[in-house]
Every structure is written in C-alpha cells, then in structure tokens.
Amino acid sequence: MAGPTPRSVRTSDLKSRFVHVAQTSIYQVKIQPPPKVTSFLNGGDRSFNYSSDGEDIELRCSSVSLPGTNFFTQEQKNDYSGVTEKMPYRRTYSDLSFTFFVDRKYDVFEMFDGWIDYIAGYTQNQSEMGNRYLSYRVNYPNDYRSDAVYVTKFEKDVGSENNSSKNDQIAVEYNLIGAYPISINATQIGYERSEVLKYTVNMNYLRYVRRRFKV
C-alpha cells in the first residue's frame, strides 16, 4: 500500500498551527491524603493540618511528569516464518515523581514522611520512634491509598477575562487512582552555593484516568 503523497505547506500555515503549542510550565497538582492519614497527621505531636497547609505544598510543586504506561509482553515466535511478535498480556503504570520547593516550616516533610509513617503503622508520637525496639505492622491499603491525586495541564490564557475564546481552551486532567507515596528521595545539602531546597516523593498508583475538558 502506497504511503501519503508529499505536499507543500505554506509558511503562514505552519505559523498558525504552531503558535498555540502547549507549554510545559503551566500545571496544577492536587495531592489529598485519605481521611485516616489526615487524622494521623493532625494528631499526637505531628500537628500537620492538610486543610490549612496542603494547598501551599501543592502550589510549590516545582516539577512533575504526566503519567506514563506500557505493556508487559510475551514473545511469540514463528507464527509467521521468521517473525517474532510481542503479545501484550498486562498493562502497567510507572511510579510518578513530584518535586517540591521546601518552605521554612518544612511542611512537605511532615506531610509525606507522616503519610509513610502511617502506612508503616508507626505511632502518632514521633518522640516514641527513637526506641530501637519499636515494631510496626503495615496498615491496610484502603486506609492509605488516595483517589484524590490529580495532575492538571492547562495553558496560561485559560480563564483570562481578556480572552474572548476562553470557553474553547482545553485542559487535560490525570486522576491517579489508589495513589500513595512509595518512596522519598534522599535530599542533598552542603556548603556549596546555596540553592532552594527541594524534596522529591515518588507515588505508586493502580491506574490513571485521563480527562480532557473545556475550561
């Protein structure tokens, strides 16, 4: 079967098609822990309140990836002579990394370290965790997984009062289902040139639901 026939495209047409490309720096995240985790964070000597401090943490998300996915495959050989096929049998989703600027209250440390402490079944009182013989029992997944984790990609003119066609603007939302922090990266500090402290947490999830909508 023949491929498409090449055709010329005018420069003016190219400009009109490329002038409205999406930008990487305009997005929003929402990471709301489940009720039992928020209660744990707000109890004992932790005293982190997601309702009052969570939005500040989310706004300081300096980088995140849009979720990716792939198939596990099984090789099938010689159904056709000399041909090796890869047959998918399971879909999987890669962990998602969120990097945050750290404020001087270190709230982002408290939120995600506390979430992981809850998963591990530790006590609400951090002062008790210095006991080297402290044991733990991991909590039930339904108690620490959240369905309220979102990454929304939009453009800077969305919702602008000066944009007459704002109702035609499109946003893309990824909702992570069953999400929880699976690891926290080590954070390097030192006496070299001072920079803004960053904190990276990696979240696992069951799957994502993608939604494209007008705003």
C-alpha positions as CSV (number, residue, x, y, z in Angstrom):
1,M,0.0,0.0,0.0
2,A,1.4,3.4,-1.0
3,G,2.1,6.0,1.6
4,P,0.8,9.6,1.6
5,T,1.8,11.8,-1.2
6,P,4.1,14.6,-0.1
7,R,2.6,18.1,-0.4
8,S,3.9,21.6,0.2
9,V,2.8,23.6,3.2
10,R,3.0,27.4,3.3
11,T,5.0,29.1,6.0
12,S,1.9,31.1,7.1
13,D,0.0,27.8,7.6
14,L,2.8,26.4,9.7
15,K,2.9,29.6,11.9
16,S,-0.9,29.4,12.5
17,R,-0.6,25.7,13.6
18,F,2.5,26.1,15.8
19,V,1.7,29.4,17.5
20,H,-0.6,27.7,20.1
21,V,1.5,24.8,21.2
22,A,1.2,23.8,24.9
23,Q,3.8,25.0,27.4
24,T,5.5,22.7,30.0
25,S,5.5,25.2,32.9
26,I,1.7,25.7,33.4
27,Y,0.1,23.0,35.5
28,Q,-1.5,22.3,38.9
29,V,-1.4,19.3,41.2
30,K,-3.7,18.1,44.0
31,I,-2.5,15.6,46.5
32,Q,-5.0,14.9,49.2
33,P,-4.3,12.1,51.7
34,P,-7.2,9.9,52.6
35,P,-9.2,10.6,55.8
36,K,-7.3,8.2,58.2
37,V,-4.0,9.7,57.0
38,T,-5.1,13.3,57.5
39,S,-6.3,12.4,61.0
40,F,-3.0,10.7,61.8
41,L,-1.0,13.8,60.6
42,N,-3.1,16.1,62.7
43,G,-2.8,14.0,65.9
44,G,-0.2,13.3,68.5
45,D,2.9,15.6,68.3
46,R,2.8,15.8,64.5
47,S,0.2,18.6,64.2
48,F,0.1,18.9,60.4
49,N,-3.3,20.1,59.0
50,Y,-3.9,19.3,55.4
51,S,-6.9,21.6,55.2
52,S,-4.9,24.7,56.0
53,D,-1.4,23.8,54.7
54,G,-1.9,21.3,51.9
55,E,-2.7,23.9,49.2
56,D,0.6,25.7,49.9
57,I,2.5,22.5,49.4
58,E,0.7,21.7,46.2
59,L,1.5,25.2,44.8
60,R,5.2,24.6,45.5
61,C,5.3,21.6,43.3
62,S,8.3,22.6,41.0
63,S,8.1,19.6,38.7
64,V,6.1,16.5,37.9
65,S,5.7,14.2,34.9
66,L,2.5,13.4,33.1
67,P,1.9,9.7,33.8
68,G,3.2,7.0,31.5
69,T,2.1,3.5,30.8
70,N,3.3,0.4,29.0
71,F,2.5,-3.3,28.4
72,F,4.2,-6.4,29.7
73,T,4.6,-8.6,26.6
74,Q,5.3,-12.2,25.8
75,E,7.3,-13.1,22.7
76,Q,5.6,-15.3,20.2
77,K,7.9,-16.8,17.6
78,N,7.3,-18.2,14.2
79,D,3.5,-17.9,13.8
80,Y,4.8,-16.3,10.6
81,S,8.1,-17.6,9.2
82,G,11.0,-15.6,10.6
83,V,8.8,-13.2,12.5
84,T,8.9,-12.6,16.3
85,E,5.8,-10.8,17.7
86,K,5.4,-9.2,21.1
87,M,1.9,-10.0,22.5
88,P,0.7,-7.8,25.4
89,Y,-0.8,-9.5,28.4
90,R,-0.8,-6.8,31.2
91,R,-0.8,-3.1,31.3
92,T,1.3,-1.4,33.9
93,Y,1.9,2.2,35.1
94,S,5.2,3.8,36.1
95,D,5.6,5.5,39.5
96,L,5.2,9.3,39.4
97,S,7.7,11.7,40.9
98,F,6.7,15.0,42.5
99,T,9.4,17.6,43.4
100,F,8.5,20.4,45.7
101,F,10.2,23.6,46.9
102,V,10.6,23.4,50.7
103,D,9.2,26.2,52.8
104,R,10.8,27.2,56.1
105,K,8.2,25.3,58.1
106,Y,9.2,22.1,56.3
107,D,5.5,21.2,55.9
108,V,6.2,19.0,52.9
109,F,8.5,16.9,55.1
110,E,5.8,16.5,57.7
111,M,3.1,15.6,55.2
112,F,4.8,12.8,53.2
113,D,7.0,11.4,56.0
114,G,3.9,11.3,58.1
115,W,2.0,9.5,55.3
116,I,4.7,6.9,55.0
117,D,4.8,6.5,58.8
118,Y,1.1,5.8,58.8
119,I,1.5,3.2,56.0
120,A,4.2,1.5,58.1
121,G,1.9,1.5,61.1
122,Y,4.0,3.8,63.3
123,T,2.8,5.7,66.3
124,Q,1.4,9.3,66.0
125,N,4.0,10.4,68.5
126,Q,7.4,10.9,66.8
127,S,9.1,11.0,70.2
128,E,8.4,7.3,70.7
129,M,10.1,6.3,67.5
130,G,13.5,6.7,69.0
131,N,13.1,3.3,70.6
132,R,15.3,0.9,68.7
133,Y,13.0,-2.0,69.6
134,L,9.9,-0.3,68.2
135,S,7.9,-2.7,66.0
136,Y,5.4,-1.9,63.3
137,R,2.6,-3.5,61.3
138,V,1.7,-2.1,57.9
139,N,-1.8,-0.7,57.6
140,Y,-4.5,-1.9,55.3
141,P,-4.2,-0.5,51.7
142,N,-7.7,1.0,51.6
143,D,-6.7,3.2,54.6
144,Y,-3.7,4.8,53.0
145,R,-4.5,4.9,49.2
146,S,-6.0,8.1,47.8
147,D,-8.2,8.6,44.8
148,A,-7.8,12.4,45.2
149,V,-4.4,12.9,43.5
150,Y,-4.6,15.0,40.3
151,V,-2.2,16.5,37.8
152,T,-3.9,19.0,35.6
153,K,-2.2,20.6,32.5
154,F,-3.6,23.8,31.1
155,E,-2.4,27.0,29.4
156,K,-1.8,30.5,30.8
157,D,-4.7,32.1,29.0
158,V,-7.3,29.7,30.4
159,G,-9.9,31.7,32.3
160,S,-8.4,35.0,31.3
161,E,-11.1,37.8,31.2
162,N,-9.4,39.3,28.2
163,N,-9.6,36.0,26.2
164,S,-12.8,36.1,24.2
165,S,-12.4,32.4,23.2
166,K,-11.7,31.2,26.8
167,N,-14.5,28.6,26.5
168,D,-12.6,27.0,23.7
169,Q,-9.5,26.4,25.9
170,I,-8.7,22.8,26.7
171,A,-7.2,21.3,29.9
172,V,-6.1,17.7,30.5
173,E,-6.5,16.1,33.9
174,Y,-4.9,12.9,35.1
175,N,-6.6,11.4,38.2
176,L,-4.4,8.8,39.9
177,I,-6.5,6.0,41.4
178,G,-5.3,4.3,44.6
179,A,-2.2,6.5,45.0
180,Y,0.2,6.6,47.9
181,P,3.9,7.6,48.5
182,I,6.1,4.6,47.9
183,S,9.5,6.3,48.4
184,I,11.1,9.6,49.2
185,N,14.4,10.6,47.5
186,A,17.4,11.5,49.7
187,T,17.9,15.3,49.7
188,Q,21.4,16.6,49.2
189,I,22.6,19.6,51.3
190,G,26.0,21.1,51.6
191,Y,28.2,24.2,52.0
192,E,28.5,25.0,48.3
193,R,26.4,27.7,46.6
194,S,23.1,27.9,48.3
195,E,20.0,26.9,46.3
196,V,16.3,26.4,47.1
197,L,15.9,23.2,48.9
198,K,13.9,20.6,47.0
199,Y,12.1,17.5,48.1
200,T,11.1,14.6,45.8
201,V,8.4,12.0,46.6
202,N,7.5,9.0,44.3
203,M,3.9,7.9,44.2
204,N,2.6,4.5,43.2
205,Y,-1.0,4.1,41.9
206,L,-3.3,1.4,40.5
207,R,-4.0,3.3,37.2
208,Y,-4.8,6.8,36.0
209,V,-8.0,8.2,34.5
210,R,-7.4,10.9,31.9
211,R,-10.0,13.5,31.1
212,R,-9.8,16.3,28.5
213,F,-12.3,19.1,29.0
214,K,-13.1,22.7,28.1
215,V,-12.5,25.4,30.7
